[in-house]
């Protein structure tokens, strides 16, 4: 294909590397304010995405974005999981109906590796599984009281594909097989490292497990391989932290923790645990008793148009959801791999590049790509991906089979 496309591709990479896409909007659930608040990349209030009791929301707990791009929020007081439009906050439906399958006190809800929907039922000490497309009850993934489970709090999927579930009343974290739901081990033993009433956990960039100790105020760290206690990552009360609940590593690599007792979100250094600042100030937006927090995923540019295999050498396809007037690079190649671009949450999957074509998005945020410069593609599989140069957003990968 010559050297020119490679040079142009390298130019794209060097251009992308100078942009900082680390800032992402943050959602926080308010337990007693009964809403979901949205904050910008500086922690300033944007507004209530879901207003008080919106969609019948009662004591919201966890929140997650589903594969359909909707927001799923557990309603503990309503024994259900509510679904909302992620952009407008409009109520869509009760994805899991009140009490379905014996659900009582849902504290967490996530889509699993198999595409189904898993919900922890705190009051029954169980994790229930629902159809990922319809929300219909399927079965008890973890039966009530398994391994003496008393209160099924939040859970996280580990790098090994297993489920790690906080058992708050027994001050421990249990590991369950991610496919069968059978107990693997008591990963963090009761009270290890001073753990009291664990409410949330997350595997950090270092591969270890970080757990909020709601009843004693620190954030504790456990070895990711075997659950042994490592250290107190955030000391009790550090930076004014009271009753730490939800935690998440942000796009800047730092640790964000909801301070239930002070109505704010605190930020700590992601490597040392040192206190940095109050990211969301106390009561900002009338936030009351914050529970969970979620950094919204960076919007992807989406392909639409004819099925790629039907395009042929003279076909076309279109990118949507780009910034109107923005410059886009369409990258074509013969393989897919993970290639970091120097931007948080952005990576190119097409490599090595065979061709790079530049287009400009129209006023609707769409850009059409309709010219293939290869003389003979019979029997060839080609991959394409688009990159918006101003903010590092990347599209999904489209596969062309000729």
FIPA-192211 format. One record per residue (C-alpha): x, y negated, z negated. Coordinates in nm, 2 decimals. Each point is the difference from the previous one (the first is absolute). Last residue first. Example, Ala and Ser with C-alpha at 12.3 -4.5 7.8 and 13.67 -1.06 7.14 Angstrom:
[pt [1.37, 0.11, -0.71]];
[pt [-0.14, 0.34, -0.07]];
This chain:
[pt [-1.54, 0.94, -0.03]];
[pt [-0.04, 0.01, -0.38]];
[pt [0.00, -0.33, -0.18]];
[pt [0.01, -0.01, -0.38]];
[pt [-0.09, -0.32, -0.18]];
[pt [0.18, -0.09, -0.33]];
[pt [-0.18, -0.21, -0.25]];
[pt [0.07, -0.37, 0.02]];
[pt [0.27, -0.20, -0.17]];
[pt [-0.02, -0.32, -0.20]];
[pt [0.34, -0.18, -0.03]];
[pt [-0.14, -0.34, -0.06]];
[pt [0.08, -0.22, 0.29]];
[pt [0.12, 0.27, 0.24]];
[pt [-0.32, 0.21, 0.01]];
[pt [0.12, 0.34, 0.09]];
[pt [-0.17, 0.25, 0.23]];
[pt [0.05, 0.37, 0.03]];
[pt [0.02, 0.24, 0.30]];
[pt [0.09, 0.36, 0.04]];
[pt [0.06, 0.19, 0.33]];
[pt [-0.04, 0.36, 0.08]];
[pt [0.12, 0.09, 0.35]];
[pt [-0.14, 0.27, 0.23]];
[pt [-0.04, -0.24, 0.29]];
[pt [0.15, -0.33, -0.10]];
[pt [0.13, -0.11, 0.34]];
[pt [0.08, -0.36, 0.09]];
[pt [0.02, -0.14, -0.35]];
[pt [-0.09, -0.37, -0.03]];
[pt [-0.32, 0.04, -0.18]];
[pt [-0.23, -0.30, 0.02]];
[pt [-0.32, -0.05, -0.18]];
[pt [0.06, -0.14, -0.35]];
[pt [-0.29, -0.21, -0.13]];
[pt [0.03, -0.22, -0.31]];
[pt [-0.28, -0.07, -0.24]];
[pt [-0.02, -0.26, -0.28]];
[pt [-0.33, -0.14, 0.12]];
[pt [0.16, -0.32, 0.12]];
[pt [0.24, 0.21, 0.21]];
[pt [0.31, 0.18, -0.12]];
[pt [0.33, -0.06, 0.19]];
[pt [0.19, 0.28, 0.17]];
[pt [0.36, 0.13, 0.00]];
[pt [0.11, 0.32, 0.16]];
[pt [0.27, 0.23, -0.15]];
[pt [0.12, 0.31, 0.18]];
[pt [0.17, 0.33, -0.07]];
[pt [0.03, -0.04, -0.37]];
[pt [0.17, 0.28, -0.20]];
[pt [-0.22, 0.00, -0.20]];
[pt [-0.37, -0.07, -0.06]];
[pt [-0.10, 0.00, -0.37]];
[pt [0.08, -0.36, -0.10]];
[pt [-0.02, -0.09, -0.36]];
[pt [-0.18, -0.26, -0.21]];
[pt [-0.11, 0.02, -0.36]];
[pt [0.26, -0.25, -0.11]];
[pt [0.20, -0.14, 0.29]];
[pt [0.35, 0.10, 0.10]];
[pt [-0.12, 0.18, 0.30]];
[pt [0.02, 0.36, -0.13]];
[pt [0.01, 0.27, 0.27]];
[pt [-0.20, 0.31, -0.06]];
[pt [0.00, 0.24, 0.29]];
[pt [-0.20, 0.06, 0.32]];
[pt [0.14, 0.11, 0.33]];
[pt [-0.03, -0.10, 0.37]];
[pt [-0.01, -0.38, -0.02]];
[pt [-0.21, -0.30, 0.07]];
[pt [-0.01, -0.32, -0.20]];
[pt [-0.26, -0.27, 0.05]];
[pt [0.12, -0.32, -0.15]];
[pt [-0.26, -0.25, -0.11]];
[pt [0.01, -0.39, -0.01]];
[pt [-0.29, -0.16, -0.20]];
[pt [-0.26, -0.21, 0.16]];
[pt [-0.28, 0.14, -0.21]];
[pt [0.14, 0.21, -0.29]];
[pt [-0.04, 0.36, 0.10]];
[pt [-0.31, 0.20, -0.09]];
[pt [-0.01, 0.18, 0.33]];
[pt [0.25, 0.17, 0.24]];
[pt [-0.13, 0.10, 0.34]];
[pt [0.06, 0.28, 0.24]];
[pt [0.08, 0.03, 0.37]];
[pt [0.01, 0.25, 0.28]];
[pt [0.23, 0.00, 0.30]];
[pt [0.23, 0.29, -0.09]];
[pt [-0.30, 0.21, -0.12]];
[pt [-0.23, -0.12, -0.27]];
[pt [-0.20, 0.31, -0.07]];
[pt [0.24, 0.15, -0.25]];
[pt [-0.02, -0.33, -0.19]];
[pt [-0.37, 0.01, -0.05]];
[pt [-0.13, -0.33, 0.14]];
[pt [-0.01, -0.31, -0.22]];
[pt [0.10, -0.07, -0.36]];
[pt [0.33, -0.03, -0.18]];
[pt [0.00, -0.15, -0.35]];
[pt [0.24, -0.26, -0.15]];
[pt [0.06, 0.09, -0.36]];
[pt [-0.11, -0.21, -0.29]];
[pt [0.25, 0.01, -0.28]];
[pt [-0.14, 0.21, -0.29]];
[pt [-0.17, -0.19, -0.28]];
[pt [0.19, 0.01, -0.32]];
[pt [-0.22, 0.17, -0.25]];
[pt [-0.06, -0.06, -0.37]];
[pt [-0.19, 0.19, -0.26]];
[pt [-0.14, -0.09, -0.34]];
[pt [-0.02, -0.37, -0.08]];
[pt [-0.20, -0.08, -0.32]];
[pt [-0.15, -0.33, 0.12]];
[pt [0.10, -0.19, 0.30]];
[pt [-0.19, -0.33, 0.00]];
[pt [0.17, -0.11, 0.32]];
[pt [0.33, -0.02, -0.19]];
[pt [-0.07, 0.14, -0.34]];
[pt [0.36, 0.01, -0.11]];
[pt [0.23, -0.08, 0.29]];
[pt [0.05, 0.25, 0.29]];
[pt [0.37, 0.05, 0.05]];
[pt [0.09, -0.06, -0.36]];
[pt [0.37, -0.01, 0.04]];
[pt [0.33, 0.19, 0.02]];
[pt [0.03, 0.24, -0.29]];
[pt [0.29, 0.24, 0.02]];
[pt [-0.08, 0.35, 0.11]];
[pt [0.35, 0.05, 0.15]];
[pt [-0.06, 0.12, 0.35]];
[pt [-0.35, -0.12, 0.09]];
[pt [0.04, -0.32, -0.20]];
[pt [-0.33, -0.06, -0.18]];
[pt [-0.32, -0.18, 0.10]];
[pt [-0.30, -0.06, -0.23]];
[pt [-0.36, 0.00, 0.12]];
[pt [-0.24, -0.18, -0.23]];
[pt [-0.30, 0.03, -0.24]];
[pt [0.20, 0.01, -0.32]];
[pt [-0.11, 0.34, -0.14]];
[pt [-0.02, 0.18, 0.33]];
[pt [0.34, -0.11, 0.11]];
[pt [0.01, 0.13, 0.36]];
[pt [0.35, 0.11, 0.11]];
[pt [0.20, -0.10, 0.31]];
[pt [0.34, 0.16, 0.05]];
[pt [0.24, -0.16, 0.24]];
[pt [0.11, 0.13, 0.34]];
[pt [-0.11, -0.31, 0.18]];
[pt [-0.29, 0.19, 0.17]];
[pt [-0.13, 0.08, -0.35]];
[pt [0.05, 0.30, -0.22]];
[pt [-0.33, 0.08, -0.17]];
[pt [-0.14, 0.01, -0.35]];
[pt [-0.34, 0.02, -0.16]];
[pt [-0.06, -0.01, -0.37]];
[pt [0.24, -0.18, -0.23]];
[pt [-0.17, -0.06, -0.34]];
[pt [0.18, -0.33, -0.08]];
[pt [0.30, -0.14, 0.20]];
[pt [0.11, -0.33, -0.15]];
[pt [0.32, -0.01, 0.20]];
[pt [0.11, 0.33, -0.17]];
[pt [-0.28, 0.12, -0.23]];
[pt [0.14, 0.35, -0.02]];
[pt [0.32, 0.04, 0.20]];
[pt [-0.01, 0.04, 0.38]];
[pt [0.20, 0.29, 0.13]];
[pt [0.01, 0.19, -0.33]];
[pt [0.23, 0.29, 0.09]];
[pt [0.05, 0.34, 0.16]];
[pt [-0.27, 0.24, -0.13]];
[pt [0.00, 0.33, 0.17]];
[pt [-0.26, 0.04, 0.27]];
[pt [0.19, 0.27, 0.20]];
[pt [0.11, -0.14, 0.34]];
[pt [-0.14, -0.35, -0.03]];
[pt [0.18, -0.08, -0.33]];
[pt [-0.23, -0.20, -0.22]];
[pt [-0.02, -0.38, -0.05]];
[pt [-0.21, -0.18, -0.26]];
[pt [-0.19, -0.32, 0.03]];
[pt [-0.06, -0.15, -0.35]];
[pt [-0.31, -0.11, -0.18]];
[pt [-0.07, 0.27, -0.27]];
[pt [-0.35, 0.10, 0.08]];
[pt [0.00, -0.07, 0.37]];
[pt [0.32, 0.19, 0.07]];
[pt [0.04, -0.08, 0.37]];
[pt [0.19, 0.28, 0.19]];
[pt [0.29, -0.02, 0.24]];
[pt [0.11, 0.33, 0.17]];
[pt [0.34, 0.03, 0.16]];
[pt [0.08, 0.01, 0.37]];
[pt [0.22, -0.31, 0.00]];
[pt [-0.25, -0.20, 0.20]];
[pt [-0.25, 0.07, -0.27]];
[pt [-0.26, 0.27, -0.05]];
[pt [-0.31, -0.15, -0.15]];
[pt [-0.20, 0.05, -0.32]];
[pt [-0.31, -0.14, -0.16]];
[pt [-0.19, 0.01, -0.33]];
[pt [0.22, 0.18, -0.24]];
[pt [-0.15, 0.01, -0.36]];
[pt [0.31, -0.01, -0.21]];
[pt [0.34, 0.10, 0.14]];
[pt [0.28, -0.04, -0.26]];
[pt [0.27, 0.16, 0.21]];
[pt [-0.20, 0.32, 0.03]];
[pt [-0.34, -0.04, -0.18]];
[pt [-0.15, 0.32, 0.15]];
[pt [0.23, 0.16, 0.26]];
[pt [0.06, -0.17, 0.33]];
[pt [-0.03, 0.26, 0.28]];
[pt [-0.22, 0.25, -0.17]];
[pt [0.04, 0.24, 0.28]];
[pt [-0.13, 0.12, 0.34]];
[pt [-0.36, 0.02, -0.10]];
[pt [-0.22, 0.13, 0.29]];
[pt [-0.17, -0.26, 0.22]];
[pt [0.04, 0.22, 0.31]];
[pt [0.16, -0.24, 0.25]];
[pt [0.18, -0.27, -0.20]];
[pt [0.10, 0.25, -0.27]];
[pt [-0.05, -0.18, -0.33]];
[pt [0.24, -0.19, -0.22]];
[pt [-0.11, -0.13, -0.34]];
[pt [0.09, -0.33, -0.17]];
[pt [-0.02, -0.04, -0.38]];
[pt [-0.14, -0.20, -0.29]];
[pt [-0.28, 0.25, -0.08]];
[pt [-0.29, -0.26, 0.02]];
[pt [0.15, -0.15, 0.32]];
[pt [0.05, 0.31, 0.21]];
[pt [0.18, -0.17, 0.29]];
[pt [-0.01, 0.21, 0.32]];
[pt [0.29, 0.08, 0.23]];
[pt [-0.13, 0.16, 0.32]];
[pt [0.24, 0.21, 0.21]];
[pt [0.13, -0.08, 0.35]];
[pt [0.37, 0.02, -0.11]];
[pt [0.04, -0.37, 0.04]];
[pt [-0.27, -0.04, -0.27]];
[pt [-0.36, -0.09, 0.05]];
[pt [-0.12, -0.23, -0.28]];
[pt [-0.27, 0.03, -0.26]];
[pt [-0.22, -0.22, -0.22]];
[pt [-0.17, 0.12, -0.32]];
[pt [-0.14, 0.34, -0.05]];
[pt [-0.09, 0.01, -0.37]];
[pt [0.02, 0.32, -0.20]];
[pt [0.20, 0.25, 0.21]];
[pt [0.06, 0.31, -0.21]];
[pt [0.19, 0.17, 0.28]];
[pt [-0.32, -0.03, 0.21]];
[pt [-0.27, -0.17, -0.21]];
[pt [-0.24, -0.06, 0.29]];
[pt [0.11, 0.17, 0.32]];
[pt [0.26, -0.16, 0.22]];
[pt [-0.10, -0.01, 0.37]];
[pt [-0.36, 0.04, -0.10]];
[pt [-0.19, 0.04, 0.33]];
[pt [-0.13, -0.16, 0.32]];
[pt [-0.22, -0.29, -0.09]];
[pt [-0.10, -0.21, 0.30]];
[pt [0.20, -0.32, 0.05]];
[pt [-0.07, 0.01, 0.38]];
[pt [0.34, -0.01, 0.17]];
[pt [0.24, 0.10, -0.27]];
[pt [-0.24, 0.27, -0.14]];
[pt [0.02, -0.01, -0.38]];
[pt [0.23, 0.16, -0.26]];
[pt [-0.04, -0.03, -0.37]];
[pt [0.27, -0.04, -0.26]];
[pt [-0.10, 0.10, -0.35]];
[pt [0.01, -0.10, -0.37]];
[pt [-0.38, -0.04, -0.02]];
[pt [0.00, -0.36, -0.12]];
[pt [0.30, -0.11, 0.21]];
[pt [-0.13, 0.13, 0.34]];
[pt [0.30, -0.04, 0.23]];
[pt [-0.10, -0.04, 0.37]];
[pt [0.15, 0.16, 0.30]];
[pt [-0.11, -0.07, 0.36]];
[pt [0.10, 0.24, 0.28]];
[pt [0.25, -0.07, 0.27]];
[pt [0.22, 0.30, -0.08]];
[pt [0.27, -0.22, -0.14]];
[pt [-0.24, -0.15, -0.25]];
[pt [-0.22, -0.31, 0.03]];
[pt [-0.01, -0.17, -0.34]];
[pt [-0.24, -0.07, -0.28]];
[pt [0.08, -0.09, -0.36]];
[pt [-0.18, -0.06, -0.33]];
[pt [-0.34, 0.15, 0.08]];
[pt [-0.20, 0.01, -0.33]];
[pt [-0.23, 0.29, 0.06]];
[pt [-0.01, 0.19, 0.33]];
[pt [-0.21, 0.32, -0.03]];
[pt [0.02, 0.09, 0.37]];
[pt [-0.16, -0.34, 0.09]];
[pt [-0.06, -0.20, -0.32]];
[pt [-0.07, -0.32, 0.19]];
[pt [0.05, 0.04, 0.37]];
[pt [0.35, 0.02, 0.14]];
[pt [0.04, -0.23, 0.30]];
[pt [-0.25, -0.23, -0.16]];
[pt [-0.05, -0.24, 0.29]];
[pt [0.13, -0.29, 0.20]];
[pt [0.02, -0.29, -0.24]];
[pt [0.15, -0.31, 0.17]];
[pt [0.35, -0.09, -0.13]];
[pt [0.07, -0.19, 0.32]];
[pt [0.32, 0.14, 0.13]];
[pt [0.02, 0.34, -0.19]];
[pt [-0.37, 0.08, 0.06]];
[pt [-0.11, 0.18, -0.31]];
[pt [-0.05, 0.35, -0.12]];
[pt [-0.12, 0.09, -0.34]];
[pt [0.10, 0.32, -0.19]];
[pt [-0.25, 0.12, -0.26]];
[pt [-0.06, 0.05, -0.37]];
[pt [-0.16, -0.34, -0.03]];
[pt [0.18, -0.12, -0.31]];
[pt [0.33, 0.14, 0.14]];
[pt [-0.05, -0.16, 0.34]];
[pt [0.30, 0.13, 0.21]];
[pt [0.09, -0.23, 0.28]];
[pt [0.06, 0.10, 0.37]];
[pt [0.10, -0.28, 0.24]];
[pt [-0.05, 0.07, 0.37]];
[pt [0.27, 0.05, 0.27]];
[pt [-0.14, 0.33, 0.12]];
[pt [0.30, 0.18, -0.14]];
[pt [-0.10, -0.12, -0.34]];
[pt [0.13, -0.30, -0.20]];
[pt [0.02, 0.07, -0.37]];
[pt [-0.15, -0.15, -0.32]];
[pt [0.00, 0.12, -0.36]];
[pt [-0.22, -0.11, -0.28]];
[pt [-0.32, -0.21, 0.05]];
[pt [-0.22, -0.03, -0.31]];
[pt [-0.33, -0.01, 0.18]];
[pt [-0.02, -0.07, 0.38]];
[pt [-0.36, -0.02, 0.12]];
[pt [0.11, -0.12, 0.34]];
[pt [0.14, -0.31, -0.16]];
[pt [-0.02, 0.02, -0.38]];
[pt [0.22, -0.31, -0.02]];
[pt [0.12, -0.10, 0.34]];
[pt [0.20, 0.23, 0.23]];
[pt [0.28, -0.18, 0.19]];
[pt [0.00, -0.26, -0.27]];
[pt [0.22, -0.29, 0.10]];
[pt [0.34, -0.09, 0.14]];
[pt [0.17, -0.04, -0.34]];
[pt [0.37, -0.07, -0.01]];
[pt [0.24, 0.29, -0.05]];
[pt [0.25, -0.13, 0.25]];
[pt [-0.08, 0.26, 0.27]];
[pt [-0.37, -0.09, -0.04]];
[pt [-0.25, 0.12, -0.26]];
[pt [-0.33, 0.19, 0.05]];
[pt [-0.24, 0.08, -0.29]];
[pt [-0.21, 0.31, -0.03]];
[pt [-0.30, -0.04, -0.24]];
[pt [-0.15, 0.12, -0.32]];
[pt [0.14, -0.28, -0.22]];
[pt [0.02, 0.26, -0.28]];
[pt [0.22, 0.25, 0.20]];
[pt [0.15, -0.24, 0.24]];
[pt [0.15, 0.17, 0.31]];
[pt [0.30, -0.16, 0.17]];
[pt [0.08, -0.04, 0.37]];
[pt [0.33, -0.14, 0.12]];
[pt [0.08, -0.16, 0.33]];
[pt [0.34, 0.07, 0.16]];
[pt [0.32, -0.19, 0.02]];
[pt [0.30, 0.21, 0.10]];
[pt [-0.02, -0.08, 0.37]];
[pt [0.32, -0.20, 0.01]];
[pt [0.11, -0.06, 0.35]];
[pt [0.37, -0.01, 0.10]];
[pt [0.01, 0.37, 0.08]];
[pt [-0.26, -0.02, 0.28]];
[pt [0.22, -0.21, 0.22]];
[pt [0.30, 0.23, -0.03]];
[pt [-0.22, 0.29, 0.08]];
[pt [-0.16, -0.16, 0.30]];
[pt [0.34, -0.10, 0.14]];
[pt [0.11, 0.36, -0.04]];
[pt [-0.30, 0.10, 0.22]];
[pt [0.10, -0.26, 0.26]];
[pt [0.35, 0.14, 0.01]];
[pt [-0.14, 0.35, 0.03]];
[pt [-0.23, -0.11, 0.28]];
[pt [0.29, -0.16, 0.19]];
[pt [0.23, 0.30, -0.02]];
[pt [-0.14, 0.20, 0.29]];
[pt [-0.30, 0.23, 0.01]];
